[in-house]
Amino acid sequence: MYLSLEESKNLAEGLKMADLKTDATLTVFPSSLAIGETIKIFENTNFAVGAQTVNWTPKGAYTGAVSAFLYKEAGCRYALVGHSERRHVFGETDVEVRKKTEACLDAGLVPVVCIGEKKEEKDNGERECRLKTQLEAAFKDLNLNGGRVIVAYEPVWAIGTGEACNPADADDVHGWIKNELKQYFKEDVPVLYGGSVNEKNVADYIKLETIDGVLVGGASTKLESFTALINQATI
């Protein structure tokens, strides 16, 4: 909720015209009000568009909600599920994250399922326990319906704080997550890092074999920092 509709359109137009030196998969997640305009702007470009959150029921009497089905119909290809702010500001539970993940797959969206631990959980040695609980709730006996999922590790204590996770620590956690995911999927599942990622530190993360990409927050809301980040991510 950083950008107005007009600001979102301006950012999308700027990204469309930018000299981006990358072959990476690029996806933006605008506010729901800017989804339609952003999809139009990014037609015939390398940018895909995703939803920041979804409702799990396709249609019905859910005032204020927008379903995965409706986002897919609008032209979205991805959706964030269980972002830390949805979990810790809006109180989304692991059960709701599972329902949204299933709804995305049913609708034909790729869910980007976010997991992460709070600072006290990290400090108390409870990180793996918390992540294991989130992964099991989201993926145990999950039917992919011919689709696929992406996981984003975003430590809650690193989001919006400027306190990015040490790359070596992130490498260890991502390796652990990838090993855990083998319990649930035969195919390799991409795991992204998110948490105070910017143009200065992004290359330190994506050069690691365990990290398949990044989920960018504040740095993605400004054209200069976002384009610099994308170009720095090309190694």
N, C-alpha and C positions, 0 to 999 in steps of 0.2 A: 504493500500500500504506500509505496514511495512516490509513484508517478500518477499524474492525472491522465485522462484520455489523450489530451493534446500532447503532453510530454511523452507518453508511450508511443504515439504515432511518430513524433519527431525522432525519438531514439531508433525506432524501427527503420525509418527512412535513412537515418545516418548510417546504420549498420549495413543496410542494403547497398549504399554507395561507397562504403569504406573499402580500402585496399587491404583485404585480409589474405594473408599468406598461409593458408592452412587447408588441409584436407580432412580435418576432424569433423565429427558429427556435431552440428551446432543446433541447439534448441533454446528457445526463450519461453518463459512462463509469465506472460503479462497478467494484469488484473482481469477479472472476468468481463468488465466493461470494455476492455481494449482488445479482447480476443478476436472479434470479427475483423476489425480494421487491421490488426497485425497480420492475420492470415492473408488478407488481400495484398498487403504490402510485400509479404515474403513469397508470393507466388513466383515460381520459376527461379528460386534462389536456393542456396545451400542451407537455409534456416528452416527448421521445423518449429512448430508451436505446441505448447503444452499448457495444461490447466494447473493452477496452484493447489487445488483440492477438488474433490468431487463428492457428490452424494451417491449412495449405493443403490438407490431405487431408480429405475429408468425413467418413470413418469409417475405423477400422482400429486396428492395434496400435501406438498412439502414447501410451503411458502418460503421464498428466499433462497432455496437450494437450487443447484444446477448439477444435473447428473452426469456421470461418465458418458452415457449414451448421447446426451445432448451436446456435450463437448466434442465427441467424435463426429456427430452429424455436422457440427460447425466447421470441422476441418482440423481439429487437434489430432496429434499423433501420440502424445505423451501426457502423463499426469503425475504430479507429485502426490505421494501418499504418506501420511504420517510425518510430515515435516516437523521439526522440533517445536516450532511456534504453534502448530496445530495441536501437538501433544501437550505442551506445557503452558500455553496461554489459553487455549480453548478446551483443554481437558479431554482430547481424543484418547481413547483407550486402545489397547492392543486388539481388542475384539473389533472395534470400529475400523482400525487399520486393515484388518483381514477382510472385512466386508467391502471396503473400498478397493482393495487389491483385486478381489474377485470381480467386482463390478467393472473395473477397468478392462480386465481380460475378457469378460463377457461382451463388452462394448467394442473391443478391438483396439483399445489404447494400450500403450506400454506403461505400466506403473513403475515409477521411480520411488521405491520404498525406502524411506529414510529411517535410520536407526542411530542411536547415540546415547551416551551416558552423561549424567550430571557431574559436576565437579566433586561433590561429596562421594559419589559412587566411585569415581576414579581414585580419589584420595584414600578411600577405605578398601581398595582392592576388589571392588565389586563390578568392575567394568565388564569383564567377560560374562559374568552371571546375567547382567542386565541385557547385554547384546544377545546372548543366547535365548533369553526369554522373548525378546522382540522378534528374532528370526524364526523361532519355532511357532510363535503365534501367527506370523504372517505366511509361513510357507509349508508347514506340516500338512501333508496330503493335499497340497494345492493342485488343482487341475489347470494347466496352462491353456487349455482349449486352443492349442496351436499357436499361442502367443509366446511372449517372453517377458522377463522382468529385469529390472536394473536395481541395484542396491546402492544407496548413498550413505556412507558413514559420516555423520556430522556430530562431533562431540558438542554437547549443549554448551559447555563452558567456553568453547572457542567461537561461538556464533555471535557476531556483532560486537565482540569484545576487543578485537585486535590481537588476541592471544591465540594465534594459530598453533595447531598441533605440530610438535617437532617432527620433521619428515621421517626420521628414523623410527620414532614411535608410531607414526601413521603407517609406516611400512609394516611394522610388526602386527598392528591391529588388522590391517587389510589382509595380510597373509592368514591370520587366524580366521577372519570372516570368510575368506575364500574356502578354507578347509571345512568350516561349518556348513557352508552352502552345498558341499558335496553330499550331505545327508538328504537333501531335498531335491536336487536337480542333477540330471546326467550331463547336461550341457554346462559349459562355463558361463557364469553370470558376471557381467561387468560390475565392478565396484568402484564408485566414485568417492572422492574426498570432498567434504564441504566444511567450512569453518574458517572465516577470515581469510579466504583465498583472494589474492590480489595479483597485479601484474609483476610485483617484485618477488613473490614466492612461488608462483604457479609452476615454474619450470622445475623447482626442487621436488615437487610432488609427482608430476607426470613422468619424470625420468625414471621413476621406480617401477619395476615390473609388476608389483602387486596393485598399483593404482592405475585404473583404466581411464580416468578423466576426473573432472572437477565439477562440483555444483557450487556456483558462484552466487553470492548474495549482494551486498551493497555495491561491490565493484562493478556489477553488471548493470547498474542503473544510470551510469554516466558513460557517454559515448567514448570519451578519451580513455578512461581506465579500462573499459570493456574491450575496445579494439586492441589496446596495448596488451592486455591479458591474453586475448586470443592469439595474437602474433607471437607472444612469448611462449605460448603453449605448443608452438610448432617446433619440435626438435627432432 
